[in-house]
Amino acid sequence: MREALKEMDKVVYFTAMGLIALIVLTLAFWPEVIIGFIQGAFQIVVGKLGWMYVLVNVICFGMFFYLYFSKYGNIKLGKPDEKPRFSTFSWAAMIFTSGAGSSTVILGFAEPLYYLTDTPFHIKAMSTKAYEYAHMYGQFHWGFSAWAFYVPAVAAICYMLYIRNSKDVKISNTMTPLFGEPFTHTIFAKIIDICVVLGIVASITTSLGLGVPVMSKLIADLTGLPANMGMQIFVFAVWFAIFGWSVFRGLNNGIRKLTNLNMIIIGVFLAGFVCVTPLGDLISMELNTIGLYLDKLPRLVFYTDPFGDKKFVSGWTMFYWGWWLTFIPIMGIFIAKVSQGRTLKQVLLGQMVYGTLGCCTFLGLLGGYSLYLQRHGVVNLVSILAKEGNEGVVLAILHTLPFPKIFIVVTIVLCFVFLATTIDSTALVLGNATSKHLDPNRDPHLYNRFSWAIAIFVLAIALTLVGGLSLIQKFAIDIGFWLIFITILLSISVVHAMKEDLGDKTKEEIIEIFQKGRN
């Protein structure tokens, strides 16, 4: 414990932990206060300032193209002769599983069904056009636009960590090129780090809020036990146990092995799924979706519905952009920690491509099958969704497959391991965000990481008991709003640092220095 306190940034750690404790206590004794605050902030953020989510997404996209095609993309993260820390498979798998989680499976099945009745662009509900957009829109929300949000944070943290040899893997530290070294000791830096920590907690809390009801329903169906709060507490406990094992094992033996196991389960699940579903129809849907996406991409990116009710944009796109924004600190720090030995352009392209391919595979296959069942009248999933929510839909879909019990078991195991990997990555990042002068090659102290896992589970349970998934989603959007400004500062700071250090170098000179080791 003495060692944990020694390496801890006590101001950030105890302030953030205190705020979370305050939220939990208020939810326990005065829930209407927190509910009113979250909903009031949501109305302001989405109703008046929602366009800022769209704008920052465009900025992140622009940052990707600028850094990838500029000379700075040839910067190598590490020594010129240094090999990548992880194999390409393990690296890509860790990025995908850390950034996606069990929500990819759950919303892969359910999300397209929402879009049949809650349509974009005021399309007629349940029409042929609605089906086309339903299959495509989920992949837009989980695809390149979503993964672009991580670009500024990944670039800034990688640059400070490997090029400027920073000892602090923290978001505030990436702003020293703009404000100078003393900035990290100011109250503004501490506020940034506290906001980052709260954003991280909000992101994973949303994932837990999505996953727990569905897992409870599936386990209840297998065992015959009721899917009540006791079952949900049991699901939380199992996730915590898996996470605890991985934390004790560390990054190399914990997260990496858990991730590799996860990819094997994903492979088994998807292989079995495509063997028993109408694959030809699913491929036809995906080809159509690719064409529709390419045709409508500018419209999708800039859509704000200024003359409509904004119901779709605020309920879906802005929710997702707010949610992805809360993942920025997690993914920025985590991707930087596992990307040593690669060039900056390899890292940025890899996280964009591998993340998108992984998510869109689930949305394309699982969502495509959901739409197939609805369109062909096999089961009225839209009605089930309205009455029973995501959990009812997932269970109904799995029961349409041959050997449904087997698929339910595999789905349960997949979701448990999927989200455990994400939670483990989250605890690692929270440990980094609340430590000071931590060696980049060391994991944060075990006590630090474990305490954050406890805080996440307690907050998730409290929010689930009081307001359910809707409240958790609004909580994520509210927290994500403040990360818009941090993302913009990260973009400006990393470009400033690169120009300051390497502005007078040509592309060829940068390759000579960073990839061949010649000064």
N, C-alpha and C positions, 0 to 999 in steps of 0.2 A: 504493500500500500504506500509505503514511503517513496518507493521508486516511481509509482504511478503519479503521485502528487508532484514529484520533482520535475517530471517531463510535461506536466499538464499546464495549459494556459488557463489558470484558475478563473480569471475574469470571464472568459468566454464560456468555459465549461459550467461553472456554477450559476451564471446568469441564465444561460439557455436551459439548463436543467431546472432551475427555479421557476422559469416561465412555464415550462411543461407541467411541472408539479402544480402550479397555480391553476392552469387550465383544467387539469384533471380534478382538482379539488372543487373548482367552480362547477364543473360538469356534475360532480357528485351531489353538491348541496344546493346550487343555484343554476340548474341547467338552462333556464330561460335566459339568463344573462349572456352566456356564451353563444347560445343559439341565435339570439337577437343580434349580437355583435357580428357573428359570422355572416348571417343573412343580410344585414345592413351593409356591411363592407362589400359583399358580393353584388348587391344591386348597384352600388356606386362604380365598382371596378368594371363590371360587364356593361352596365347601362350607359355610362358616360365615357369610359376610358378603354373600352374593349378594342378599339382600333389599334391600341398600342401593342397588343399581342401580335396582330397581323404585321405591324411595322417591324417589330424586333425579329420576327421570323424571316422577313425579307433581308434584314441586315445580316443575319446569321448565314443565310444562303449566299449572300454577296461575299462574306468573309471566306467561305469555303472556296469559291472560285478564285478569289484574289490570292489566297495563300497557296492553293494547289498549283496555279499556273505561274505564279511569280517565282523569282529566284530563291525566295526564302523557303520554298517547299523542299529544297534540296538539303536543308539542314538535317544532320543526323543527330539523333537523340542518344548521345553516348560517345565513346571513343571511336575513331575511324575504323579500327579493326574489331570492334565489339560485335558479337553475334546477338541476335534477338534473344531476350530472356526466356521467351516461351516459343514453342512451335507455332506455326501459323494456325493450325487447327485449334490448339488450346487457347491461343490469343483471341481468335475470332469467336470461339465458343464463350469465353469469359465475357467479352464485350456484349454479345447478344443476350446471354442469360442474365447478366447484371442489369441491362437496360430494359429488358422486356418483362420477365417474370411470369407468374401464373396468370396474370391478367390477359396475356396474349392468347392463352387457351380459352379462357372463359369468354372474353369479348370476341374472340375469333368465331365462336359459335353464335353469340347473341347479338353483337353490334349491328350486322347488316339488317337484322329484323326490325330494329328500331327505325331505320331509315326508310322502311316501306310506308310507314304512317307519318313519321316526323321527317318530312322530305326537305332536301335543299332546293334552292331556286324556285320554291313554290310549285314544285312538280305535283301532279295529281297523285294522291296516295294510292298504293297498290297497283299502279299502272305499270305497263311494260318498261317505261322509262324509269320509273321508281326502282324497279328491280335492277336495272343496269347501274344506276347511280348507287344503289345500296351496296352492290358488290365492290364498286370502285372506291367509295368514299372512306371506308374503313382503312383501306390500303393507303389512301392519302394521309389519313390521320396517324398512321403508324410507319409511313415510308420516309422518303428522302427529306421532306419538309420537317418531319419530327426529329430525325437524327441530325439535321443541320443545326439545331439548337445547341448541340454540344461543341460545335467547332470552336467558338471563341475561348471557352474554358479549357478545352483540350490543348489548343495551341498555346495559350498563355501559361498554363501550368507546366507543360512540357518544356517550354522555352526557359522559364525560370529555374526549373529543376535540373535540366541537363546542360543548358548553355551558360546560364549565369550561376550555376551550382548553388542554388538556394538551399538552405537547410530547413526551411519552413514550407511544407506542402499545404498552403492555405490560400484561400481566394484573396484575402487582403494583401498578401505578400506579392501577388501578381500585379498590383497597382503601384508598386514602388517606382517603376520606370516613369510614371506620370507625376507622382507626388514626392518621391525621394524616400530614402531609407527610414528616416524618422517617422514616416507615416504609420508604420506597423505598430508603433507604440501609442498612437493617438486614440482618442475615444471613437473617432469615425471608423477606424480600422476595426475596432472591437465590435461596433454596431454592425458592420458588414459581416463579420464572422458569425455573429449571433444570428443575423437574418439568414445566413447560409445554413447554419445548423438547423434552424426551425424549418427551412425549406426542405432540407434532407428528410427530416422527421415527417413532414407533411406528405412527401412523395411516397415513402414506404407505408405510411398509415393508410393512404388511399389504396395501395395494392392489397394490403391486408383486408381492408373493408370490402373490396371486390371478391377476394378469394374465400374468406371464412364462411359466408352463407352458402356458397356453392359446395364447398368441401363438406360442410355439415349435412347438406341434403344428400350428397352422394353416399357418404358413410351411413347415414340413416337408412337409405334404400338398401344397402348391402346387409346391414345388421338387424333391421326391423326396429331400431330404437328411434325415439322421436328426435326431430331436428330442432331442438330447443336451445336455450342459452347454454345449458350444460354441455351440449354437444359442441357448441361454438367455442366454449372455454377449453374443451378437450383438443379441438383443432389448433387453437393458439398454443397449447402446451406441447403438442407434437412438433409444431414448427420451431418452437423455442428449443426443444431437445436436439433437433437436427442442427439448428444453428449453433448450439453450444458445442457440439462435437467439432464442427468446422472451425469455430473460433479457437479452440484449444490446439488445433492442428496448424493454424496459420495460413499464409497466402499460398505457399508452394504445395503443402501437403493437405490443406483444407479446401480452400476455394477452388484450386485447380482440379483436385480429384473429384470434388462435388460437381464441378462443371462438366468434366469428362463423363461422369456417370449420367449426368443430366442429358448430355447429347446422345448417349446410347439409348436412354429411355425415349427421347424424342424420336430417334430413328425407328425404334420398334413401334411406337405409337403411330407415326405417320405411315410407315410401311403397311401396318395392319389396316389402317384407315383407308388408304387408296386401293387396297385389294378388295374391299367390300362395299365401296361406294362407286357411283357412276363416273369413273375417271374421265371418260370422253366429254361428258357434259361439263365437268369442272374445268377441264383444259379450255373448252370453248368459251366458258365464262371469263377465264383469266385472260385469254387473248383479246376478247372484247374490252375488258377492263383496261388493259395496257393501251389500246387505241384510244379509248375514252379519256384516260388520264393524260396522255400526250396531247390530245386535242384541246382539253379544257384546263390544262395546268395553270396558265396565267389567271384564269377566272377563279380557280380554286384558291390559289395563293392569296389573291387580293379581295376575296369575297367578304363583305361586311354587311350586306343587306340593309343599306341605309334607309330605304323607303318601305321596308317591310316590318314585321314584328320582331325580327332578330332572334326568334325562338331557336331556330336550328343553329345559327352561328354561336349564340351564347351558350346553348346547352351542350354543344358538341365541340366545334372547332376551338372556341375560347377555353372550354374546359380542358381539352387536350393540350393546347399550347401552355396553359397555366400549369398543368400537371407535368409536362415535359420540362418546363422551366425549373420546377422544383427538383428535377433529376440532374440539372446542370452541375451542381457541385459534386454529386456522387460520381457521375460519369467523367467529368473533367479530371478529378483526382485519381479515380480508379484506372481510367485508360492511360493516364500518364505513368502510373505506377507499374503497369504491365507492358509498356511499349518501348522500353529501353532497347537500343540496338537497331531501331528502324528510323527511316527518314520521316520528316514531318508530313510530307505528301502521302507516304504510305499509310501513316496512322490515320490521317483525315479521310482518305479515300476508303481505307479498310473499315473504319467505324461506320461510315455512311453506307457502304455496299453490304457488308456482312449483317449489320443491324437491320437494314431494310429488307434484305432477302429473307432473313429469319422471320421477321414479323409478317411480311406479306405472304410467306408460305402458309402460315397458320390462318391469316385472314382469308386468303384465296381458297384454300382447301376446306377449312371448317365452315367459313361463312358461305362458301359456294354450296356446300351440302345443305346447310340450313335453308338457303333460298330455294334449292331444288325441291326439298321436302314441302315447303310452303306452296311453291308454284304448282306442283303436281298433286296437291291435295292429300299428301300422305298423312300429314298431321298439321293441325292449325297452330303453328308455333306463335303467331302474332297474338292470338287469343291467350295462349299459355303465358306469354311474356307479360301481357297486361295484368293477368291475375296472380302469377306466381313469381315474376321477376326472372333474373338471370339463372337462378338455381333451377327453377322449373323447366326452363328451356334446355339447359345443358342435359339434365336428366332425361327429358323427353327425346332429345336427339340421340343420346347414347342407347336408348331402348329401341331405336329403329334399326340398330346394327345387329348383325349376327353375333351370338355370344355376348350379349350386352354386359353381363356381370364381369367378364374379362376386361372389356373396354373400360368399365367403370373403375375397376381396380387399377389398371394402368394409368387412367386419367388422374386418380387420386395420388398415386405415387409420383407421377410427373409434376403435378401442381405443388406437392409438398417439397420436392427437391428443387423445382424451379424457383419458388419464392424463397426457400432457405438460402439459395445461392445469392439472390438479390439482397436479402437481409444481411448476410455475412459481408457482402461488399459494402453495404451501407454502414455497418458497424466499423469496418476498417476505415472508411472515409471520415466518419464522425470522429474516430480516434485521431486521425490526422488533423482534422479541422480544429480540434480542441487541445492539440499539443503544441509545444514550442521547441524549436531547434532540434527537431527529430531527424535522425539520419534517414535519408530517403530509402535506404536499403533495409531499414528495420520496420517491423510492424508496430503500431501503437501498443501501449501496455494492455495486457489482457483485462485488467480491472476496468480500464477506460472503455474498451470495446463492449465488454459485457454489460456495463451499466447502461449504455445506450440501447442495447437490445431490450433490456428490461423497460426502459422509458418508452420505447416504441410500442411494445406490446401493451403496456398499461394504457397509453393514450388511445391506441386503436380499440381496445376493449371499451373504454369509456365513451368514445365517440359512437361506436356501434350500438351500445346500450341506449344512448340518449337520442341520437338522431338518425342512425342508419347510414346507408351509403350516400344519400343525397347530401347530408350535412358534411360528410367526409370530403365529397367532391368540391363543395363550396369552400371548405377550409383550404384545400389544395390550391384552388384558383386565387383565393385571397393572398396566400403566402407567395404564390408564384408571381404575382404582380410586382412585388418589390424586387424580384430577381431580374426583371426587365432592365432596370437601371444598372444593376451589377453586370449584366451581360454586355451592355453598351460600353461600360467602362473597361471591361476586359478586352473588348475588340480594339478600342483606342490604345490601350496600354501595350498590348503585344505588338501592334504595328509600330508604335513609337519606339519600343525597345529594339526591334529588329532594324529599324532605320538608323537608330543611334549607334548600334554595334556594327552593322554590316551594310549600311546604306551606300558606302563608297566601293563595295565589292561587286564584281560581276557574277553572273551565274556560274561561270566556269571557275572563278576563284573560290566561290563558296563550295563547289564540289571538290576542289583540290584540298581545301582546308578540312572539311567535315567528313568526306568520304574516302579521301586518300591520305590524309594526315600530313599534307605538305603546306607549310606556312609561306 
